[in-house]
Amino acid sequence: MRTVSFLYFLSFIGQSHSSTQAKTTMWFDTILPILLVLLPSCVCLDSFTLNQAIKDGDVLVSGIFALGFFSPGNSSRNRYVGVWYNQISNQTVVWIANRDNPVPDTSGVLSINGDGGLVIYGNNRSFPLWSANVTLSSPNTSIAKLLDTGNLVLLENEDSQKVIWQGFDYPTDTMLPFMKLGLNRRSGLNRFITSWKSKDDPGTGSCSFRLVDPNEFPQMIIYKNGAPWWRAEVAPWADQTWGTTTILLNNEDEVSIMSSAKNRQSNLSRTVLDESGTLGRFTWNDRAHQWTEYWSAPVERCDFYAQCGPNGYCDPYAADTIDCGCLPGFEPKSPTDWYARDGTDGCVKKKGGVSTCRNGEKFVNLESMKIPDLSSALVNMNVSVKACKQICLTNCSCVAYSSSDKTGCVTWYGELMDTRMLPDAGQALYVRVDPIVFAQYAKKSNDSLSKKVKLAISLASVLALFLLVLLVCRLQRRKRKGKRSQNECSFTSFSESTRGMEPDESSISSDLPFFDLTTVAAATNSFSAANKLGTGGFGSVYKGVLSNGKEIAVKRLSKTSGQGIEEFKNEVVLIAKLQHRNLVRILGCCVQDEEKMLIYEYLPNKGLDYFIFNDTNRALLDWTRRFEIILGITRGILYLHQDSRLRIIHRDLKASNILLDASMNPKIADFGMARIFKGDQNEANTKRVVGTYGYMSPEYAMRGRFSVKSDVYSYGVLLIEIITGRKNNGFYHEEHPDSNLVGYVWKLWTEGNVLRIVDSFIGESYPINEVLKCIQIAFLCLQEYPADRPTMSEVLFMLGSDAALLSPRRPAFLLERSSSYIGGRDGSNSLNDFTCSIVEAR
């Protein structure tokens, strides 16, 4: 079965150069067999039958996809039969037949056996390494075919098109359009994707993504080592993002989900579960010739399953508490661990609470929640909200209920697991409490309402002030006869409204363009989804193009944002006065009706996290580029701490807040959480701890104390992430499951083996001493006590000097689940100070 068009061409030449039958016969009898041996084999068809086979080197091709033998990653010995994208140069495998039974050499053959089933043989043709386990009544007619969807199917015969077996029923780590995940109730077949063991080993890994609870209400859950790792919000099949529509099938035959592609480009999309347990959605970018990640999970701490244990909830937007909170009527089971940021024990009923069974109990309404795991719940799709409440109220075992169009009526009868705040996609959760607890929450609600009224009054005052300032500006512009542009507006009065946020504000003047809502809406195509660049704690960011062709980025405050007018004013006042090549430049703002927006310069290369945490993109960053980014970030922070007119503490330095321009120059962004120090001020306290878990210094996270050294700590974490290409949050290593990234790198450093963690995408020719120096500087920045950490001017000097460096002390926060010990120097955990003349791994 070697039907190569080139051979037909050769046979034509042979015939054209011979006028006799004898010469033609000699051509086919002698020359053609020799060419068949010498030329590499290639199968250009999309199917094969009983008398044909796919040998190692042959390729089946059907539209977008191809099938053949391959070796993954850096493995050169083991061979697997897989399906990959045919038209993409970067081989991307989406399905593997013999993932746990590789062929040890290139002797492999994929064929149809005497029973009509698919088999893979190695050297020993008597015993297959893999089999599809199919027996047909008429095996001689079966045919294997690769479809345009990437599905390898076995048909009873070519005419009937009856599918006897299909690869989509046995997925590996990738979900493609038209592939189903879920349970076939008739056959018992359960389809789910499972991660590879490693990048070089596609064997069945420890993570799986499954559709569960088929008899109640389907949920999508990632399992890691058999335990829940991440749970999707309820009813993810309502999503219609990236050109696909996800459909739920739930009938007597099956319960499953399937995404369907709307166009050809949608076929070049895939959902992948990697070996760390991260689920990502990728689409091929033809222009950039790379895979673009649009979405991934889990990302932040609250994404992980039951992060706050039974009856607890996770709130990443909490202003004055730790991430974990107890549901109404509950209290921490282990207060010591709870306030050490380990909430895995969860919450229990408050001691001394009264009965909630026919004792005047009521329900506390929690808005915008990811509702708890449905494994302890009952679901009724045809019940109203009022009836749902009554169902729960009449059953003393019912602890909570929720009702919506997506889920119907859900009532829980056990512990409430995996609950979190979810402002953009959550729904109301009603928790059963006794009258005393309800009264307490009612009072809090009234107090909160009073605060909202005050905030509304404050906001109205600010808006009125803006209108007044705008009117004054227009009058001034008329008098100045066009000396200033029509859209330019002085924010001196705005700054007066924020007096106390910074020193001597009246002495600083700042002119900032004021954009009207119509201009911004036109630039962003009415804030269309196609123009959306991303979402953060502030709200959404959109790309826009002004009428003059200038590209802008519009940061739009969400109505449900955890941030508000204070952060908005803070960012306007601060960043308008900061001018540095490594800080993002603000172009203006818009405050109109209920809208509050900041307009920035558009940076086409997105955030640093888009590169260093993406396997495809981080290959674009060699060590020279990464070191230039490190230097740029260092200069930007140094400017904030020392060289600007105001001493600024950023308080939220992380990879996603470092943006990259067209030349890959880093620019620090997002100053909503920043604070200003007076000239003689070194540190301050706050009751409102803000920032990102994994980047916050211990004195700030635990005691609310921040200074320039808090930013230095965050910079140290960022430095480790740039060098390793891995996130500190969510890092997992099988041999050290309790250690975060910083802890694991520190372990390798003390063992003298730290180069193991250097990002492999940097290559083999990087300057070892320079990399080791950067790691040592990172650990100097990560020391537990602020006084031990260097200033940014010292960091910049160390980066550009070959001088000997101090030996760092043991970093803080080595474990995700650390003990309650924070303060006090522990000699057993410290290293003696000494200098070294050569930078070396420790």
HELIX and SHEET records of a PDB file:
HELIX    1   1 SER A    5  SER A   16  1                                  12    
HELIX    2   2 GLN A   21  MET A   26  1                                   6    
HELIX    3   3 TRP A   27  ILE A   31  3                                   5    
HELIX    4   4 LEU A   32  LEU A   38  1                                   7    
HELIX    5   5 PRO A  139  THR A  141  5                                   3    
HELIX    6   6 GLY A  167  ASP A  169  5                                   3    
HELIX    7   7 PRO A  236  ALA A  238  5                                   3    
HELIX    8   8 ARG A  264  ASN A  267  1                                   4    
HELIX    9   9 ARG A  301  ASP A  303  5                                   3    
HELIX   10  10 PRO A  335  TRP A  338  1                                   4    
HELIX   11  11 LEU A  374  SER A  376  5                                   3    
HELIX   12  12 VAL A  385  LEU A  393  1                                   9    
HELIX   13  13 PRO A  435  LYS A  479  1                                  45    
HELIX   14  14 THR A  492  SER A  497  1                                   6    
HELIX   15  15 GLU A  505  SER A  507  5                                   3    
HELIX   16  16 LEU A  517  ALA A  523  1                                   7    
HELIX   17  17 ALA A  529  ASN A  531  5                                   3    
HELIX   18  18 ILE A  565  ILE A  575  1                                  11    
HELIX   19  19 ASP A  609  ILE A  612  1                                   4    
HELIX   20  20 ASN A  617  LEU A  620  5                                   4    
HELIX   21  21 TRP A  623  LEU A  638  1                                  16    
HELIX   22  22 TYR A  639  ASP A  643  3                                   5    
HELIX   23  23 ALA A  655  ASN A  657  5                                   3    
HELIX   24  24 PRO A  698  ARG A  703  1                                   6    
HELIX   25  25 VAL A  708  THR A  724  1                                  17    
HELIX   26  26 LEU A  741  THR A  750  1                                  10    
HELIX   27  27 VAL A  754  ILE A  757  5                                   4    
HELIX   28  28 SER A  760  ILE A  762  5                                   3    
HELIX   29  29 ILE A  768  CYS A  781  1                                  14    
HELIX   30  30 PRO A  786  ASP A  788  5                                   3    
HELIX   31  31 MET A  792  LEU A  799  1                                   8    
HELIX   32  32 GLY A  827  ASN A  829  5                                   3    
SHEET    1   A 4 SER A  47  THR A  49  0                                        
SHEET    2   A 4 ILE A 143  LEU A 146 -1                                        
SHEET    3   A 4 LEU A 152  LEU A 155 -1                                        
SHEET    4   A 4 VAL A 163  GLN A 166 -1                                        
SHEET    1   B 4 ALA A  53  LYS A  55  0                                        
SHEET    2   B 4 VAL A 109  ILE A 112 -1                                        
SHEET    3   B 4 LEU A 118  TYR A 121 -1                                        
SHEET    4   B 4 TRP A 130  SER A 131 -1                                        
SHEET    1   C 4 VAL A  59  SER A  62  0                                        
SHEET    2   C 4 PHE A  65  PHE A  70 -1                                        
SHEET    3   C 4 TYR A  80  TYR A  85 -1                                        
SHEET    4   C 4 VAL A  93  ILE A  96 -1                                        
SHEET    1   D 4 THR A 174  MET A 175  0                                        
SHEET    2   D 4 SER A 269  LEU A 273 -1                                        
SHEET    3   D 4 LEU A 279  ASN A 285 -1                                        
SHEET    4   D 4 GLN A 290  ALA A 297 -1                                        
SHEET    1   E 4 ASN A 190  ARG A 191  0                                        
SHEET    2   E 4 LYS A 180  ASN A 184 -1                                        
SHEET    3   E 4 GLU A 254  ALA A 261 -1                                        
SHEET    4   E 4 THR A 244  ASN A 250 -1                                        
SHEET    1   F 4 ILE A 193  SER A 198  0                                        
SHEET    2   F 4 ASP A 201  VAL A 212 -1                                        
SHEET    3   F 4 GLN A 219  LYS A 224 -1                                        
SHEET    4   F 4 ALA A 227  ARG A 231 -1                                        
SHEET    1   G 8 CYS A 324  CYS A 326  0                                        
SHEET    2   G 8 GLY A 312  CYS A 314 -1                                        
SHEET    3   G 8 THR A 419  MET A 421  1                                        
SHEET    4   G 8 LYS A 362  LYS A 370 -1                                        
SHEET    5   G 8 GLN A 427  VAL A 433 -1                                        
SHEET    6   G 8 ALA A 400  SER A 404 -1                                        
SHEET    7   G 8 GLY A 408  TRP A 412 -1                                        
SHEET    8   G 8 ALA A 377  ASN A 380 -1                                        
SHEET    1   H 2 PHE A 330  PRO A 332  0                                        
SHEET    2   H 2 CYS A 347  LYS A 349 -1                                        
SHEET    1   I 2 GLU A 488  SER A 490  0                                        
SHEET    2   I 2 ASP A 511  PRO A 513 -1                                        
SHEET    1   J 5 LYS A 532  THR A 535  0                                        
SHEET    2   J 5 GLY A 539  VAL A 545 -1                                        
SHEET    3   J 5 GLU A 551  LEU A 557 -1                                        
SHEET    4   J 5 GLU A 595  GLU A 601 -1                                        
SHEET    5   J 5 ILE A 586  GLN A 592 -1                                        
SHEET    1   K 2 ARG A 647  ILE A 649  0                                        
SHEET    2   K 2 ARG A 675  PHE A 677 -1                                        
SHEET    1   L 2 ILE A 658  LEU A 660  0                                        
SHEET    2   L 2 PRO A 666  ILE A 668 -1                                        
SHEET    1   M 2 GLU A 683  ASN A 685  0                                        
SHEET    2   M 2 ARG A 705  SER A 707 -1                                        
END                                                                             
